[in-house]
Amino acid sequence: MNMKIIIAILFCLAPFSISAQEDEKPEQFGLNHLTEYLSLKQSDISFRSDYTEPDLFRLKVIADLMNQPLEMISYVDNLKSSFVKKQPGLVASYLFQDLQKANQTYREKAYFADISEIQRNYNLYYTDITLNQLLTRAAVYLDVVFPRSIDKSLALLSKDEKKFLTNQFKELLVQRVDDEFLSVEAMDSLDKIEEVYIEEFVAFGNKIDKDPIIDAGISSVKELMLEINSLRQLLKSKVISSEKILNDAVYLPKNANLDAYLGRQSGWKIGGTGNDYYSGDYKFILDFGGDDVYDLSYDPENPHGVIIIDLSGNDTYRSQTDFTLGSGCLSVGLLFDFEGNDRYDAKSFSIGSGFFGMGMLYDVSGDDRYDGDTHIQGAGSFGLGLLIDEDGRDMYNAALYSQGFGFIEGLGSIFDIKGADSYYAGGKYKDILRYDEHYLSLSQGFGYGLRPYASGGIGAIVDMQGNDSYYSDIFAQAASYWWSLGVIYDSSGNDSYNCFQYGQGCGTHMTLGVLIDDYGNDVYFGKGLMQGVGHDYSCGLLLDRHGNDTYTAYDLSQGAGSANGAGLLIDNEGDDRYFIKNKKNTQGYGNPRRDFGSIGLFIDLSGTDQYYGNGKDNFYWKTKSKWGGGMDIETIKKDSSEVKNEK
């Protein structure tokens, strides 16, 4: 890390102009201003990759951002701009770029089906051309592209190594409630078993190429959306009805083999506008409407692609096993729901889960509820997991590794575009190493790697509109662990962020976390390592651009660096309130570990603000640390006598 030893004694600046350049973003002006005051350079906030031995799983974007952590602001701004309404394939393509590994020069494509494979010998059962185009497209991907692409992804693995992925590797992400009652000896034994699993996986995991199967999933989303939209437009124009489409079927001879007919294959089901019930392990479902119930299962020992399309109705989706509901387990799993107030009740590895594959759940409208356990609601491990909800007041409830979670070579994200939403993560698996009454979350924009064996991935939540609430416990809300990246971007609304420890723009152990909230009167509450904190060669950043906000924390928070980390809290506008319990390590603090110290920056750029702590309205301060301080100024130019400097 380039935090240079500073020999000169820090000095107080004389009054000077505090007006920003017109083309300069306020947060950039604030960083320029405070670092100069503390005799620092922004380039001092940087982490060298050779502080640990680089592993073969590290993502390029994370390696680049570790070198220039302040570029996280631009990264998040680009991330939120990547979304285009009604085109889920575009955001998936953008996210796929961020799954490029460091030093990776070529990315393998999906298997390309030739003409003979596209024109397989399916007989037509339905007579409608638009429907048959959709069914044909789905069949090509399910029968040819997905299985051949996962074969490319896992081509170098043995049979036992492939089996390892859905057994031992899965166990690295599974917690059990009963673990809190185990003896110390039993817990130690479990830890040793997991360590063996990790070492076994690291020995062959670099032979996995996730790119072909994810590329296949993204291509399928783009092509299927074109066919689905054509069908929906046809129905909307009332040129033809769903009843006529389904009733216009060819005459079947006696004892006909249904598997030979497109849309009637084994594992395929097409439902009308009534209230239908689906139960079992399916490859393809198309439902034209009605309040439907789905009781779905999946066998990871026999992996296959899954495509579910529901055009309307207040539907209930229920998991009977793991790996359902927009879950790609060693394949691609897609769930499209276009209308209705829907409920998704999952187990684990579900609701937009990519586990050595790609999983996407795309819900266009309605007030929806999403419930489940582990690795759900936008979670990726050696894959891409994506949950997109474009409209409605939605509820997201999960236990662990969820709601924008990225594990090794994985990216998991939620994009919620409109509505007042509620995010809850935790409450099931206790943090038995630290607390008796608190729970692990590891969710809500959380990236996670296996220290020191394997770098982690990217976890993100992008929420565009609505008064949202985020509740979690330990490790959450734009946080990460070990060469990972955790992100929350919330565009507008009066939002509430509540997290007990390690959250709200927090990085721990060579990693990155960034939370950006653009508009609204927001409330941030937590205990420790919160609200812009970096611990152990890490950077955590919280940027709130507008609104009258309230920040409350106990210790090592609100712009704090620890163990050669860097923490930043920046508030651009509004009449804000800042409360802390321990003044010794908050509001612009960097502890002096390992000789050359840490960096903590606290920046407030306008408004009439209230403080309990080191700060003060219209004031500069330095804390007894290496290197920490803060400022509260008005970026609108005013008489310099109104700005008091530390004496």
N, C-alpha and C positions, 0 to 999 in steps of 0.2 A: 504494500500500500504506500502511496506517495505522500503521506502526511509528514512533512519535513520538520526536522527539529528547528524550532524557532528560537534564535538566540536573543534577538532584540527585545527589550522590555516593551510591552504593549502600552500605547499612549492614548490619551483622550483626544478626540478630534475637535478642532474648532468648529463653530457654527458654519454650515455651508448649505448650498442650494440642495433642495430635496425634490426637485421636480424631475419626473421621469421623461425620457425621450418619447415622442409620440409613437414611434414604431417599436417601442420596447415593452414587452409584457411586464406588468407590475411585479410578478414574482421574480423575474430576471433582474429587474432594477433592485429589488430588495436584496437579492443574493449578492449582486455587485457591491452594494452599499455596505452590508454587514461584514462581508469577508474583508473588505478593505479596512473597516474599523478595527477588526480583530487581527490585522496583519496576516491574513490568510489569502490564498488563491483558491478559486473554485476547483482548480486542478488538484488541490490537496485532497479533495474528496475523491479517492480512487483506490481500487484494490487490485493488487497484482495476482495473476493466476498462479504463480509459482509458490505462493504460500502453502499450497497443498499440491500434491501430485495430481495433475489433471487426469481425469478418467475418460473413458471412451463414450460416456453417455451425455456429456455436457452439451447443452444447446447453445448455438451461436449467439442468439439474441441476449441470453443471460450473460455469457462471457463478455459481450460487448458492453452491456449495461453495468457490469461490475467494474469495468475499466472507467466508465463515465456514468456514474449513478444519477447525476442530475438530468441526464437525457431521459430518465423515466417519465418526466413530464411530457415531453414530446411523444414518447411511446404511447402513453395513455390517450393523448389527444388524437393520435392516428388510429388507435384501437376503436375509439367510440365513433370515428368517422367511417370506419369500415363497413358499418351496417347499412344495408339498403332494404327498405321495407318490401316484403313479399318476394325477396330473393335470398333465401337462406343459403343457397350455394355460394353466393359471393362472399359472405362473411366466413364461411367454412374455408374457402380458398385462401382468404387473407390469413386466417389463423394457421393454416397448414404451412405457410411460409415460415412462421416462427418455430416450427418443429424441425428446422434444419439443424443438424449437429455441427458443433465447432469443427472446423477443418474438413467439412463435408463439401466436396466439389461437384458431386453429381447426385441427383435424386431420381431414383427408379420410378417409372410410371406404372400404372395399373396394367393388367393384362388386356391386350387389345383383341377383341373377338373378330374373327374374319367372317366373310360372307356366309360360308357354309355353316358356321356356328350360329350366326344370327338367324338364318333361315332353317331352323330346325323343323322337324316334321311334326309340328303341332297342327291338328285339325282345328278349324274355327268352330266354336260352339255358339257364340253370340254373333249377330250380323252387323252390329253397329261398328263403323270404321273407327270412330274416335276411341271407343272403348277397347277395341282390339289393338290399336296402336299403343295404348297405355299398358295393356296386359303383355304385349309382345316385348315392350321395353323392359318391364319388370322381369319377365322370364329370362331374358338374355343376361341381365345382371345376376339374378338369383342362381341360374343354372350354369353360367359360364364365367362371367367376369369376376364375381366375388370369390368363388372357390379357386379359380386359377390365380387370382391376385394374392390370396392368403398363402397359396403354395409358393409364390415368389417371395413373399415376406419371410416365410419360415423354411425356405429351401435348404439352408445349411444346418438345420437342426435335426437331431436324431428323433426317433419315436419317443424315447424316454424324456428327452429335453422338451418336446412339445407337451407331453403330459405334465411335466413339471410346472408349466405356466398356469394351468387351471387348478393345480393342487398346492404344491409347496409355495409357489410365488404368491398365489392368492392369499395364503395364510399370513403373509407379511402385512396385509391390509385389514385383517379380520381381528376384531376384539371380542371378548366375551365378558358378559356382566359378572359371571362367577369368578373372574380373575381377581377381583378385589378381595375375595375371601381366602386366596391361596396363601400358604406360608411363604416366608422369605426364600426358603430352599426351593420350593416349587416354582416360584417366580424366576429365580436364578436359572433353574433348569429350562424353563420356557425361553428365556433370553438366549441361552446357549444354543437351543434348537434353531431359533430364528437366525442367529449368527451363522450357523452352518448352512441354512437355506440361502442366505445372502451370498456367502462365499461360493456356493455351488452355482448360483445364478450368474454372478459376476464372471465366472470362468467361461460361460458360453453366451451370455446375453448380448454381447457386441455382434454376434452373428445374425441377430434379428434385424431385418429391414422393414420398419413399419410403413414406409412410404407407399408401396404398391397398394396395400389394402385401403389406406386412407384416401389415396388418389381415386381409387375405384368408388369409394363412398361419395366423395365430392362430385364426381362425374355423374353418378346416379341421381343425386339430388337435383342437379341442374337439369338433367334430361327428363326426369320424372315430373318436375314442376311444370315444364312446358306441356306435357301430356295431360296432367291433372287440370291445369288452367284451361286447356282446350275443352275438356269434358265439362268443367264447371260452367264455362261460358255457354256451352251448348244447352245445358240444363237451365241456366238463368234466362236465356233468350226464349225458352219454352218452344224451341223448334221441335224438341222431342222430350219426352218425360222419362224418368228413371224406370217407371213401370214398363213402358214400351221397350226400352233398351233391354231390360232383363227378360221380358217375355218373348222378344224376337230371338229365338234360338233355333238352331238347325235341328232337323229330325235325326235322332240317334237310332241306329239299328239295334236290334235286340242283342243283349250281352256285349254291348260296346265297352271298350276299355276307356274309362273316363280319363285316365292319365294321359291319353293321347289328344285330349281336347283342351285348348287354351282357356284357362280360367277354371277348369274343373280338375286340375292336377291334384295329386295327393299333397296335403298341406296347404291347399288354396281354398279360399272361401269368399264368395261375393254375396253381400246382403242388401236388401232393399231398404225402403223407408220406414219399415216397422221397427219395433223394439226387439233387437236380435240379441242372442246369447252365443258367445264364442268361448270354448273351453279347450285348452290343450296347447300343443307346440305347433305353431303355424309358421309357414314361410311367407304367405301373402294373404292379406285381407283387404277387400275394398267394400266399404259400407256407405250406402247412399244417404242414410239419414236415420232418425229415430234415436230414442234414448237407449243406448246399447250397453251391454255388460260384457267385459272381456276378462276372463280368468285364464291367464296365459302362463305358460311354462317354457323352459328351455333346458336342453341337455348339453352342457359344455363338452361332454365326451364325444358328441356328434355335432360339431359346430356347423352352422349354416346361416345364410343371410335371412333377414326378416324385413318385410315392408308392409306396413299397416297404414291404410288411408281411410279416414272417416270424414265424410263431407259435412255432416251437421248432426245436431242433437246433443242433449246433456248426457254425456257418457261417463261410465265408470270403468276404469282400467285397474285390474288387480293382478298382482304378481303371485303366482303359486310357487315359484322358485326364484332364485337369483337370475340375473342376466335377461331381463325382459323389459318391455316398454321403452323402445328406442335405445336398445343396448346392443353394442357390437362386441361380441366375444369371439375372438379369432375369426371375425367376419365383419359384416356391416349390418346394423340394425337401425331402421328408420320408422318413425311414427309421425304421421301428419294428421292433425285434427284442425278442421277449418272453422267450425262454429260450435257454440254451446258452452255452458258452464260445466266443466268437466272435473272429475276427481281421479287422481292417480295415486293408488295405494301400492307401494313397491316394497320389495325386500331390499336386497343389496345389488350393487352393480347394475343399476337400472336408471330410467328417466334421463336419458342423455348420457350414457356411459360408454366410453371407448376403452376396452380392455384388450390390448393387442388387436385393435381394429378401430372402427368408427361407429359411434352411436349418436343419433340425433333425435330429439323430440321437438317438433315444430307445432306450436299451438297458436292459431291466428287470432282468435277472439274468445271472449267470455271470462267470467270470474272463476278462476280455476284454483284447485288445491292440489299440492304435490307433497306426498308423505313417503318416507322411507328411512332406511338405516344407513348403510355405508357405501361410499363410492357411487353417489347418485347426484342427480340434478346438476349436470355439467361436470363430469369427472373424467380425466384421461390418464391412463397408464400405458405407455407404449402405444398411444393412440390419441384420438380426438373425441372428446365428449362434449356435446353441445345441446343446450336447452334454450330455445327461443320462444318467448311469449310476447306477442305483439300488442295485446290489448287486454284490459280487465284488471280488477282488483284481485291479486293473487296471493296465495299463502304457500310458503316453502318451509317445510319442516324436515329436518334430517338429524342424524346422530353424529356422523363422523365422516371425514374425508369427502366433503360434499359441497354443493353450492359454489361452483367454480373452484375445482381442485385439480392440481397437476402433479402427478407422480413422475417417476423416471421416464424420460422421453415422452411425456404426456402433456396435453393441454386440455383443461376443462373450463368451460365458460357458460355463464348465464347471460343472455341478452333479454332484458325485460324493457319493452319500449314505452308502455303507457299504463298508468294505474297506480293507485296507492297500494303498495305491496308490503308483505311481512316476511322476513327471513329469520328463521330460528334454527340454530345448530348446536347440538350438545344434549345434555340432560340424561345420558344413558350410560356412558362408559367413564368411570371415575378416573381422575388424574391421581392415581394411588401413590405415585412417587413424590408428590408435592403436597396434596391437600386431601382431607377427609370429606369435604363437602363441595368440591368443585369437580367439573367434568371436562374431559377433552372435547374440543370441537374440531380443530384442524380443518376449517372450512371457511366459506365466505371470502373467496379470493385468496386461496392459500396454496403455495407451492411447497413441495416436500421431497427431499432427497434422503438417501441413506448414508449418514455420516459414518466413516469417511470413504465409503465404498463407491457410491454412485450419486452423481449430481441429479437434482430433481427437475421438475417441470414448471409449468405456468398455470396458475389458477386465477380466474378473473370473473368479476361481476360487473356488467355494464347496465345501469338502470337509467332510463332517459327521462321519465316524468312521474310525478306523484309524490305524496308524502309517505316516505318509506320508513320502516323500522327494521333495524338489524340487531339481533340479540344472539350472543354466543358466550362462551366461557373462557377456555384456555386455548390459545393459538387460533386467531381468526381475524377477519376484517382487514384484508390487505396485509397479510403477514406471510412469512415463509421460513424455511429451515433448510440449510445446506444447498448452496448453489441453485437456488430456485427463485421464482418471482411470484409475488402475490399482489393482486390489483383489485381495487374497487374504484369505479367511476360512477358517480351519481350526478346527473345533469341538473335536475331541478326538484323543488319540493322542500318542505320543512321536514328534515330527516332526523332520526334518532339512532345513534350508534352506542350500543352497550356491550362491553366486553370486559372480562375480569382481568386477564393478563395476556401479554404478548399479542397486541393487536393495534388496529387503526393506524396503519403505516409503520410496520415493525419488521425489522430483519434480525435474525439471530443465527450466528455461525456461518459466515461467508455467504450472504444471501441478500435479497432485496424485497422491500415491501413499499407500496405507494397507494395512498388513498387520495383521490381528488373529488371534491364536491364543488360544483359550479355555483348553483343558486339555491337560496332558501335559508331560513333561520334554523340552524341545525344544533343538535345537542350531542356532545361526545362525552361518554363516561367510562372510566375504567380504573383499575387499581395501579398496576405497574407495568413498565415496558410498553408504554402506550403513546399514541398521538405524536408520531415522529420520533422513533428511537432506533438506533442501530447498535447491536451488540456483537462483539467478536468479528471484526472485519466485515461488517455488514452496514447497510444503509437503509433507514426507514424514513419515509417522507409523508407528511400530511399537508395538503394544500387545499384551503377553502377560499374560493375566489369572491363570493358575495354573501351577504346576509348578516344578521345579528346572531352570533353564535355563542354557545356556552361550552367551555371545556373544563372537565373535572378529572383529576387523577391524583394518585397518592405519591408515587415516587418513580424516579428514573423515567420521566415522561416529559412531553411537551418540548420537544427539541433537545434530545439527550443522546450523547454518544458514550458507549461503554466498551472497554477492552478493545480499543482501536477501531471502534465503529463510528458512524456518523448518523446523527438524527436531526431532522429539520421539521419545524412547524412553521407554516407560512399562512397568514390570513390577510387577504388583499383588501377587503372592504367590510364595513359594518361596525356597529357598536357591540363589542364583544366582551365576554366575561371569562376570566381564567382563574381557576382555583386549583391549588395543589396542597398536599399535606406536608411534604418534606421539601424545604427550600434548598437543601444542600445539593440535590442532584436533578433539578428540574429547570424548565424554562431557560434553556441555553446553558447546557452543562456537558463537559467532556472529561471523563476521568483519566488520570495519568498513567494508565496501565502500560506495561512493556516499554517504558522509557519515553516513547514519542507521543503518547497520549491519544485522545479521541477528539471528536468535534461535535458540538451541540449548538445549533443555530435556531433562534426564536425571532420571528419577523411578523410584525403587525404594521400594515401600511396605511390605515386610515380609520377614522371613527373615534368616538369617545368610549374608551375601554376601561374595564374594572379588573383589578388584579388582587389575588392573594398569592404572594410568592415573590420572586425576584423582580418581576416586571413592574412597570408604572407607566401610565398614560403619558405620551410625549416625552419619552425618556430613552436613554441608552444605558446598557449595563454590561459588565463583564462578571462572570462568576469565578470563584476560586477553583479553577480547573484548567486542563489542557485539552482542547481550546474551546471555550464556551462563552456565549454572550447573547444579547438580544437587543432589539430596538422596537420602539413603538413611535411611529412618525406619521405625519400627514403627507401623502404624496402630492396633494394639491399644494401648490406653492403658497407659503404664508410668511409672515415676518419671522426672521430667524430667532428673535428673542423668545418666541413661544416654544421653541424646542430646547429643552434643558439637557445639557451634557453631564455625564458622570464626572465628578470631581475627584 
